[in-house]
Amino acid sequence: NAGVTQTPKFQVLKTGQSMTLQCAQDMNHNSMYWYRQDPGMGLRLIYYSASEGTTDKGEVPNGYNVSRLNKREFSLRLESAAPSQTSVYFCASRPSGGYNEQFFGPGTRLTVL
Amino acid sequence: EDKVVQSPLSLVVHEGDTVTLNCSYEVTNFRSLLWYKQEKKAPTFLFMLTSSGIEKKSGRLSSILDKKELFSILNITATQTGDSAVYLCAVERRNRDDKIIFGKGTRLHILP
């Protein structure tokens, strides 16, 4: 089992460029999450998906879109990148039903110039 | 608004010391509280607490939850340099939306 995988590991963008961060899990989990982590800010939830076909906004959704392509994959898109989106992005998944911890991917370090 | 507050935000101690990290929460429909350790990569799970007064223990780490006062503590005894990390507290809500709310974390640095 690979667990939760994310691509790319690193990315540098110019302001205004677009890109998609990919996330996949092979644990048959229903719930998937996208977080961003900035220095001193902990993990802030961008979007999450409680099941295939549903997505919901988290604390900081502005400037992002998501797609729950199927049960395995949950992608995060930046349509027009801004320097404020420079961060480390983590994808996570967990079984639904409560009382389950999240499993995290290795993260994507994104820099927007 | 739901929130999870951790204190202190940063802590520096010497190897061998004992540390206590705090997490307080105001969350509607509380279900469980989780502790994670994050070194220079993804967070890794430590404990899940659901009932008041029952200590969870793993080696030198232990944690307890007080649902009446809405807080949890994470204790680390006989600290080692390998304990240096950011410790994250998160709360799961009893809700169909499956949302989990994280605190800002406590950055712990152990001096040799």
Contacts between the chains, C-beta under 8 A, distances in Angstrom:
chain1	res1	chain2	res2	distance
A	30	B	98	8.0
A	31	B	98	4.7
A	33	B	100	7.3
A	35	B	102	7.6
A	40	B	9	7.1
A	40	B	104	6.6
A	41	B	104	5.9
A	42	B	6	7.7
A	42	B	88	6.2
A	42	B	102	4.9
A	42	B	103	5.6
A	42	B	104	3.8
A	42	B	105	4.6
A	43	B	43	7.4
A	43	B	88	6.6
A	43	B	90	7.8
A	43	B	102	4.2
A	43	B	105	8.0
A	44	B	102	7.5
A	45	B	99	7.0
A	45	B	100	7.5
A	45	B	101	7.4
A	45	B	102	7.6
A	48	B	97	7.9
A	48	B	98	6.9
A	48	B	99	6.3
A	50	B	96	7.1
A	50	B	97	5.9
A	50	B	98	4.2
A	56	B	97	6.1
A	56	B	99	7.6
A	58	B	99	7.3
A	90	B	42	6.2
A	90	B	43	7.7
A	96	B	98	5.9
A	98	B	31	5.5
A	98	B	32	7.4
A	98	B	92	6.7
A	98	B	94	6.9
A	99	B	31	7.0
A	99	B	32	5.8
A	99	B	48	6.8
A	99	B	50	6.7
A	99	B	92	7.6
A	101	B	34	5.8
A	101	B	45	4.2
A	101	B	48	6.0
A	102	B	34	7.9
A	102	B	43	7.9
A	102	B	45	7.6
A	102	B	90	7.9
A	102	B	100	6.5
A	103	B	45	7.9
A	104	B	42	3.8
A	104	B	43	5.3
A	104	B	44	7.8
A	105	B	42	6.3
A	106	B	41	6.2
A	106	B	42	5.6
A	107	B	41	6.8
A	107	B	42	5.9
